[in-house]
């Protein structure tokens, strides 16, 4: 017997259309700021992309080419040209001839950063406002090969892997312990919950600047605390140069970010603990289980959905570490001990101008994160216990 096919009515399609209308602002934001850059990163990774300064629209034309050429060849700016650029908002004292070639000169306004290209064409000299031109050449997989052969990229991958492998499990373990303590009945519990969450909502720039002072070799709070602790036990302590010694740069980044994210993860785990049915604990106590046994056999297994969630988001976030390196170390650190993959992408794109190579490195980073996330979703998730 053939069952009748259920047909969706007009009401269903109107409700669906209405739902998508409400979603349009979110989809527009995702499209512009997420999907469009994401697709372009893949597209640019197969091109050798370079930028160059090219003449833009004409600002001024003069026929006094000989006098201008003589003055510009000496590295000076003709008075007539200085007057023209002054009317455009430039200050004559900030103008200088940055490039001198045959029949071509480049003048830069140091105050605004604007450049002007002067080209001699026969008896005329034309002043152009400089613009940035893009040159794209198809290179296929060459950028990926170049990235893997680059020692700096290998160093960045190693440093990032060490950071992720250290900070993620450490933060999760400490968050689990902190959540267990905050779950108990203690005086001032609300204050401690708020205090543990503050580092996460504080701007990363402010946090990093404070930790830069904490890590100071001579006046930092951390060295003072360690030296005091060593004195209590009669031990010798040498001041640690946290930010200038390659051995301690990565531990410094790990310590700062573990402190920053532990409270946030603890509150998520605490919410999970509060959702566990009390009957499980009562049954365990009837069976004579101790406090640690209850925590290990009941609390932790029933928290695996929250632990799994935190494992994924912390893994993704740790691979994208950038601001801390830029602000705390003001560079890749001594012997590039703080160089991470995202910082490598940043320097290759905006310092070296190798946009294709930077895009290829970002695609490789995406592939690594995607593979690890897929592994967790297909393998690790099987060990997650969902309360029925």
VEXLUM-133248 format. One record per residue (C-alpha): residue in one letter; y, z, x. Coordinates in pm, whole numbers. Each point is the difference from the previous one (the first is absolute). Layout:
N
SITE   resn        Y        Z        X
SITE      A        Y        Z        X
...
//
This chain:
388
SITE   resn        Y        Z        X
SITE      X        0        0        0
SITE      X      334     -102      143
SITE      X      262      272       -5
SITE      X      348      -96     -124
SITE      X      264      -43      272
SITE      X      286      247      -20
SITE      X      331     -179        2
SITE      X      313      170      120
SITE      X      267        9     -266
SITE      X      368      -78       20
SITE      X       80      371       25
SITE      X     -199       27      322
SITE      X      192     -283      168
SITE      X      336      139     -110
SITE      X      -91      343      145
SITE      X     -111     -163      324
SITE      X      323     -200       26
SITE      X      204      312      -70
SITE      X     -182      189      276
SITE      X       73     -275      253
SITE      X      367       -5     -103
SITE      X       23      370       85
SITE      X     -177      -68      330
SITE      X      234     -284      100
SITE      X      248      216      201
SITE      X     -283      156      199
SITE      X     -165     -337       56
SITE      X      332     -147      114
SITE      X       52      279      254
SITE      X     -357      -32      128
SITE      X       34     -375       21
SITE      X      325        4      198
SITE      X      -60      297      231
SITE      X     -381        5       34
SITE      X     -183     -320      -84
SITE      X      258     -245      136
SITE      X       25      164      347
SITE      X     -378       45        1
SITE      X      -71     -369      -62
SITE      X      268     -108      249
SITE      X     -154      217      273
SITE      X     -322     -201      -34
SITE      X      192     -327       -3
SITE      X      217       81      302
SITE      X     -298      121      205
SITE      X     -111     -359       61
SITE      X      341     -117      123
SITE      X      192       49      321
SITE      X      333      111     -144
SITE      X      309       26      216
SITE      X      366       44      -80
SITE      X      292     -168      171
SITE      X      375       -3      -44
SITE      X      125     -332     -140
SITE      X      347     -124     -107
SITE      X       91       76     -360
SITE      X      304     -112     -198
SITE      X      310     -115      190
SITE      X      271      265       39
SITE      X      262     -196      195
SITE      X       52     -342      164
SITE      X      238      -80      285
SITE      X       75     -311      201
SITE      X      126      198      301
SITE      X     -347      -27      152
SITE      X       93      -12      370
SITE      X      211      318       -1
SITE      X     -253      187     -212
SITE      X     -291     -112      218
SITE      X      175      115      317
SITE      X       83      341     -149
SITE      X     -347       55     -145
SITE      X     -165     -107      327
SITE      X      184      287      169
SITE      X     -141      247     -255
SITE      X      331       40     -181
SITE      X       89      -65     -363
SITE      X      286     -240      -86
SITE      X      292      165     -177
SITE      X      -21     -248     -284
SITE      X     -367       89      -58
SITE      X       72      372       24
SITE      X      262      -37     -276
SITE      X     -248     -187     -219
SITE      X     -269      265       43
SITE      X      252      280      -52
SITE      X       71     -141     -346
SITE      X     -374       26      -67
SITE      X        5      372       75
SITE      X      -87       -8      371
SITE      X      178      211      261
SITE      X       97     -201      314
SITE      X     -100      289      227
SITE      X     -353      -10     -143
SITE      X      -49     -373       59
SITE      X     -177     -128      309
SITE      X     -168     -320      113
SITE      X     -370       79       -8
SITE      X     -133     -342      103
SITE      X      159     -282      201
SITE      X     -162     -341       18
SITE      X      117     -358       33
SITE      X      190      -83     -319
SITE      X     -144      308     -176
SITE      X      113      362       -6
SITE      X      -91      311     -200
SITE      X      256      267      -82
SITE      X     -105      338     -135
SITE      X      203      251     -194
SITE      X     -131      329      140
SITE      X      134      206     -290
SITE      X     -168     -190     -283
SITE      X     -280     -171      194
SITE      X      106     -340     -135
SITE      X      -38     -296      236
SITE      X      183     -331        9
SITE      X     -134     -318      157
SITE      X      256     -238      151
SITE      X     -114     -359       47
SITE      X      194     -279      172
SITE      X      -46     -338     -166
SITE      X      203     -268      175
SITE      X      368       88      -29
SITE      X      -62      274     -257
SITE      X     -122      354       30
SITE      X     -157      150     -309
SITE      X      -40      374      -55
SITE      X     -306       87     -208
SITE      X     -103      336     -141
SITE      X     -342       69      148
SITE      X     -299       37     -231
SITE      X     -364       82       62
SITE      X     -242     -290       -9
SITE      X     -377       30      -39
SITE      X     -257     -211      181
SITE      X     -359        9     -131
SITE      X     -291     -168      179
SITE      X     -356        4     -131
SITE      X     -230      174      250
SITE      X     -297       97     -218
SITE      X     -190      302      134
SITE      X      189        6      330
SITE      X      208      302     -101
SITE      X     -313      202      -76
SITE      X     -154      -97      334
SITE      X      322       88      177
SITE      X       14      338     -174
SITE      X     -354       96      101
SITE      X       70     -108      359
SITE      X      321      201       16
SITE      X      -61      333      183
SITE      X      280      159     -203
SITE      X     -177      -82     -326
SITE      X     -324      147      132
SITE      X      192      311      104
SITE      X      160       21     -344
SITE      X     -338      -30     -173
SITE      X     -148      272      220
SITE      X      293      236      -50
SITE      X        1      -56     -375
SITE      X     -375       56      -22
SITE      X       27      325      195
SITE      X      284      116     -221
SITE      X     -185      -87     -323
SITE      X     -330      147      119
SITE      X      172      326       95
SITE      X      266       55     -263
SITE      X     -191     -104     -315
SITE      X     -298      241       27
SITE      X      214      280      143
SITE      X      254      -23     -282
SITE      X     -271      -17     -266
SITE      X     -188      300      141
SITE      X      312      215       28
SITE      X      110     -108     -348
SITE      X     -335      109     -142
SITE      X       34      342      163
SITE      X      360       36     -117
SITE      X      -90     -102     -355
SITE      X     -277      259       -2
SITE      X      245      272      103
SITE      X      262     -111     -254
SITE      X     -267        2     -273
SITE      X      -57      372       44
SITE      X      201      266     -174
SITE      X      269      109      244
SITE      X      355      124      -26
SITE      X      268     -268       41
SITE      X     -244     -284      -68
SITE      X      267     -221     -156
SITE      X      223       37      306
SITE      X     -279      -98      241
SITE      X      -88     -302     -211
SITE      X      360     -117        8
SITE      X       36       70      373
SITE      X     -315     -197       81
SITE      X      132     -303     -192
SITE      X      350       -4      152
SITE      X      -94     -184      323
SITE      X     -132     -292     -203
SITE      X      315      -50     -208
SITE      X      238       50      294
SITE      X      129     -333      143
SITE      X     -205     -112      298
SITE      X      314      -57      210
SITE      X      105      364      -39
SITE      X     -351      125       72
SITE      X      -35     -213      311
SITE      X      335      109      140
SITE      X      -93      367      -46
SITE      X     -336      -54      168
SITE      X      173     -177      290
SITE      X      179      328       64
SITE      X     -322      199      -47
SITE      X     -171     -218      262
SITE      X      281       34      254
SITE      X     -145       98      337
SITE      X      258      258      100
SITE      X      146      127     -327
SITE      X     -264      -94     -259
SITE      X     -147      256     -237
SITE      X     -359     -114       60
SITE      X        7       58      377
SITE      X      171      335      -59
SITE      X     -272      104     -243
SITE      X     -282     -113      231
SITE      X      154      170      304
SITE      X       42      324     -198
SITE      X     -358      -19     -120
SITE      X     -125      -62      353
SITE      X      201      300      125
SITE      X     -171      229     -251
SITE      X     -336      -88      153
SITE      X      125        3      359
SITE      X      -44     -377       47
SITE      X      212     -246      195
SITE      X      169     -268     -208
SITE      X      171     -315      124
SITE      X      260     -152     -230
SITE      X     -139     -309     -174
SITE      X      211     -315       -5
SITE      X     -121     -103     -343
SITE      X      200     -321      -44
SITE      X        3     -127      359
SITE      X     -357       66      112
SITE      X     -250     -267     -114
SITE      X     -269      266      -45
SITE      X      194      185     -268
SITE      X      182     -274     -194
SITE      X     -285      -67     -242
SITE      X      -76      371      -57
SITE      X      371       48      -74
SITE      X      -11     -269     -269
SITE      X     -319      142     -147
SITE      X      133      358      -14
SITE      X      322     -105     -171
SITE      X     -169     -210     -267
SITE      X     -279      249      -65
SITE      X      270      257      -69
SITE      X      183     -245     -223
SITE      X     -290     -112     -223
SITE      X     -224      306      -17
SITE      X      198      164     -281
SITE      X       10     -318     -208
SITE      X     -375      -49       23
SITE      X      -60      370      -65
SITE      X      185      -18     -333
SITE      X     -212     -296     -112
SITE      X     -316      189       94
SITE      X      136      311     -172
SITE      X       47     -197     -322
SITE      X     -361     -113       31
SITE      X     -119      359       49
SITE      X      182      113     -310
SITE      X     -179     -268     -201
SITE      X     -351      117       94
SITE      X     -181      164     -291
SITE      X      -29      376       53
SITE      X     -356       -4     -133
SITE      X     -122     -139      332
SITE      X      138      300      188
SITE      X     -136      249     -253
SITE      X     -347     -154       22
SITE      X       11       11      381
SITE      X       97      370       -1
SITE      X     -283       78     -241
SITE      X     -236     -167      249
SITE      X      140      226      274
SITE      X      195     -260      199
SITE      X      262      128      242
SITE      X      362     -111       21
SITE      X      -63     -249      281
SITE      X     -310     -135     -172
SITE      X      192      -57     -323
SITE      X      276     -175      190
SITE      X     -245     -222      190
SITE      X     -242      -77     -282
SITE      X      236      -23     -297
SITE      X      367      -30       95
SITE      X      -30     -262      274
SITE      X     -248     -231     -183
SITE      X      208        7     -318
SITE      X      314      -74      204
SITE      X     -145     -320      147
SITE      X      200     -224     -243
SITE      X      326      150      130
SITE      X     -128        0      359
SITE      X      -98     -365      -34
SITE      X      344      -89     -138
SITE      X      177      183      283
SITE      X     -229     -160      257
SITE      X      100     -349     -113
SITE      X      376       54      -28
SITE      X       20      201      325
SITE      X     -199     -265      185
SITE      X      232     -276     -120
SITE      X      313      205       68
SITE      X     -112      103      350
SITE      X      -60     -359      105
SITE      X      361      -78      -98
SITE      X      163      270      217
SITE      X      333     -132      127
SITE      X      310      211      -74
SITE      X     -127      295      199
SITE      X      -52     -212      310
SITE      X      336     -172      -34
SITE      X      200      322      -45
SITE      X     -199      257      195
SITE      X      -75     -212      308
SITE      X      280     -257      -39
SITE      X     -247     -260      117
SITE      X     -373      -33       71
SITE      X        2      312      219
SITE      X      -87       42      369
SITE      X     -256     -258      113
SITE      X        0     -118     -365
SITE      X     -202      306      -96
SITE      X      166        5     -343
SITE      X      -23     -372      -73
SITE      X     -150      -60     -345
SITE      X      -89     -321     -182
SITE      X      299       11     -235
SITE      X      236       73      289
SITE      X     -157     -295      187
SITE      X       71     -224     -302
SITE      X      358      129      -14
SITE      X       74      -66      367
SITE      X     -163     -343        5
SITE      X      193     -110     -308
SITE      X      346      150       47
SITE      X       24       57      375
SITE      X     -195     -294      142
SITE      X       49     -239     -294
SITE      X     -371      -96      -14
SITE      X      -27        5     -377
SITE      X     -325     -192      -16
SITE      X     -171      239      240
SITE      X      138      298     -192
SITE      X     -130     -145     -326
SITE      X     -343      -53      153
SITE      X       -8      361      121
SITE      X       95      121     -349
SITE      X     -280     -209     -151
SITE      X     -247      155      245
SITE      X      123      345     -101
SITE      X      -47      -92     -366
SITE      X     -355     -119       72
SITE      X      -84      329      173
SITE      X      139      212     -283
SITE      X     -169     -221     -261
SITE      X     -337       24      175
SITE      X       19      379       32
SITE      X      114       39     -361
SITE      X     -281     -228     -119
SITE      X     -251      205      200
SITE      X      123      318     -166
SITE      X       -6     -154     -348
SITE      X     -354     -136       40
SITE      X     -172      257      226
SITE      X      192      326       11
SITE      X       67        1     -375
SITE      X     -375       34      -64
SITE      X       25      356      130
SITE      X      278       87     -242
SITE      X     -105      243     -275
SITE      X      181      -47     -328
SITE      X      -12      291     -243
SITE      X     -155     -107     -329
//
